């Protein structure tokens, strides 16, 4: 049974056995964008999943880019069983229930089928639902993460289709 580790603004399933030595989904993440968010070169990513996640309601894959300055960029993809299930599940209330960090969520029109911007004292996140997949780009920790909104939105958008 995987254990839950809470990261800024998102649930992260991180059983030690789920860490891939050769990240496949991480390869789809634009490392130049990650490096720009972290203020340097993107570090080597660590991937967890894909694996079933009953709490999230789908299959989760997570990619973490830890930096030496204690900041991270994390991307996550949740694949729901269907478009209908994704639309039924994903809402601001669902996000609030599944994310332990107290965050403020606002809907972002014009991004995917549904999108949210989340901010807390721990970091910020761009969350986009497209079809049956939910994509997240997270930057944290740090209260200044919200200033990176355009870059986080761009990173989340670049994940669509991966």
C-alpha positions as CSV (number, residue, x, y, z in Angstrom):
1,X,0.0,0.0,0.0
2,X,1.6,3.3,-1.0
3,X,2.0,5.9,1.7
4,X,0.9,9.5,1.1
5,X,3.4,12.3,1.3
6,X,2.0,15.8,1.1
7,X,3.9,18.2,-1.1
8,X,3.1,21.8,-1.8
9,X,-0.4,21.8,-3.2
10,X,-0.7,18.2,-4.3
11,X,-0.9,14.6,-3.0
12,X,2.2,12.7,-4.0
13,X,2.3,8.9,-3.8
14,X,5.8,8.0,-3.1
15,X,6.4,4.4,-2.2
16,X,10.2,3.7,-2.6
17,X,9.5,0.9,-5.1
18,X,7.6,3.2,-7.4
19,X,10.7,5.4,-8.2
20,X,11.8,4.7,-11.8
21,X,15.4,4.7,-12.6
22,X,14.8,5.8,-16.1
23,X,11.9,8.3,-15.9
24,X,9.6,7.9,-19.0
25,X,6.9,10.5,-18.2
26,X,9.6,12.9,-16.8
27,X,11.1,12.9,-20.3
28,X,8.0,14.7,-21.5
29,X,8.5,17.6,-19.1
30,X,10.3,20.6,-20.6
31,X,13.5,20.8,-18.6
32,X,14.3,24.3,-19.9
33,X,11.0,25.5,-18.3
34,X,11.8,23.7,-15.1
35,X,15.2,25.2,-15.0
36,X,13.8,28.7,-15.5
37,X,11.4,28.2,-12.6
38,X,14.2,27.0,-10.3
39,X,16.6,29.7,-11.4
40,X,19.2,27.5,-13.1
41,X,19.6,24.2,-14.8
42,X,16.9,21.6,-14.2
43,X,18.1,18.9,-11.9
44,X,17.7,15.2,-12.7
45,X,14.0,14.3,-12.1
46,X,12.6,11.5,-10.0
47,X,9.5,9.7,-11.1
48,X,6.8,7.8,-9.1
49,X,4.2,5.8,-10.9
50,X,2.3,5.2,-13.0
51,X,0.2,3.5,-10.3
52,X,-3.5,3.2,-9.3
53,X,-4.5,5.8,-6.7
54,X,-7.9,5.2,-5.2
55,X,-7.8,8.5,-3.3
56,X,-7.3,10.5,-6.5
57,X,-9.7,8.3,-8.5
58,X,-7.2,7.4,-11.3
59,X,-3.7,6.4,-12.3
60,X,-1.1,8.9,-11.0
61,X,2.4,9.6,-12.4
62,X,4.5,12.2,-10.6
63,X,7.8,13.8,-11.6
64,X,9.9,15.8,-9.1
65,X,12.8,18.1,-9.9
66,X,14.5,18.8,-6.6
67,X,16.9,21.7,-6.5
68,X,19.9,22.4,-4.2
69,X,18.2,25.5,-2.9
70,X,15.3,23.5,-1.4
71,X,12.8,24.4,-4.0
72,X,11.1,21.9,-6.2
73,X,9.1,21.8,-9.4
74,X,6.7,18.9,-9.4
75,X,4.5,17.8,-12.2
76,X,1.7,15.3,-11.9
77,X,-0.7,13.6,-14.3
78,X,-3.8,11.8,-13.1
79,X,-5.5,9.6,-15.7
80,X,-9.2,9.1,-14.9
81,X,-11.1,6.1,-16.3
82,X,-13.1,8.3,-18.6
83,X,-13.7,11.9,-19.6
84,X,-17.1,11.7,-17.8
85,X,-15.4,10.5,-14.6
86,X,-12.8,13.3,-14.8
87,X,-15.4,16.0,-15.3
88,X,-17.5,14.5,-12.4
89,X,-14.5,14.4,-10.1
90,X,-12.5,17.5,-10.7
91,X,-13.7,20.6,-9.0
92,X,-12.4,23.1,-6.5
93,X,-14.1,21.1,-3.8
94,X,-12.4,17.9,-5.0
95,X,-9.0,19.7,-4.9
96,X,-9.7,21.0,-1.4
97,X,-10.5,17.5,-0.2
98,X,-7.4,16.0,-1.8
99,X,-4.9,18.6,-1.0
100,X,-3.9,18.9,2.7
101,X,-2.2,22.3,2.4
102,X,-4.6,25.2,2.9
103,X,-4.7,26.8,-0.5
104,X,-6.9,29.4,-2.3
105,X,-8.2,28.0,-5.6
106,X,-9.5,30.0,-8.4
107,X,-10.9,28.8,-11.7
108,X,-8.9,29.8,-14.8
109,X,-11.1,30.1,-17.9
110,X,-9.7,29.2,-21.3
111,X,-7.2,26.5,-20.3
112,X,-8.2,23.0,-21.2
113,X,-11.7,21.7,-20.2
114,X,-11.3,23.1,-16.7
115,X,-8.4,24.8,-15.0
116,X,-7.5,26.1,-11.5
117,X,-4.8,28.3,-10.0
118,X,-3.9,27.4,-6.4
119,X,-1.8,29.5,-4.0
120,X,-0.7,28.9,-0.4
121,X,2.1,30.0,1.8
122,X,3.8,26.7,0.7
123,X,3.8,27.4,-3.1
124,X,1.6,27.6,-6.1
125,X,0.2,25.3,-8.7
126,X,-1.4,25.4,-12.2
127,X,-4.0,22.6,-12.6
128,X,-5.5,21.8,-16.0
129,X,-8.1,19.1,-16.9
130,X,-8.1,18.1,-20.5
131,X,-10.2,15.1,-21.6
132,X,-9.7,12.3,-19.0
133,X,-6.3,13.6,-17.7
134,X,-5.5,16.2,-15.1
135,X,-2.1,17.9,-15.3
136,X,-0.5,19.8,-12.5
137,X,2.7,22.0,-12.3
138,X,3.7,22.9,-8.8
139,X,6.5,25.2,-7.5
140,X,7.4,25.4,-3.8
141,X,8.1,26.0,-1.2
142,X,8.0,29.8,-1.0
143,X,5.4,32.5,-0.8
144,X,6.9,34.1,-3.9
145,X,5.9,31.1,-6.0
146,X,2.7,32.9,-7.0
147,X,4.8,35.4,-8.9
148,X,5.7,32.6,-11.3
149,X,2.1,32.1,-12.5
150,X,2.8,32.6,-16.2
151,X,5.6,30.2,-16.2
152,X,3.7,27.5,-14.2
153,X,0.7,27.9,-16.5
154,X,2.9,27.5,-19.5
155,X,4.6,24.4,-18.0
156,X,1.2,22.8,-17.2
157,X,-0.1,23.5,-20.7
158,X,3.0,21.9,-22.2
159,X,2.1,18.6,-20.4
160,X,-1.2,18.3,-22.2
161,X,-1.2,15.2,-24.4
162,X,1.8,13.6,-22.6
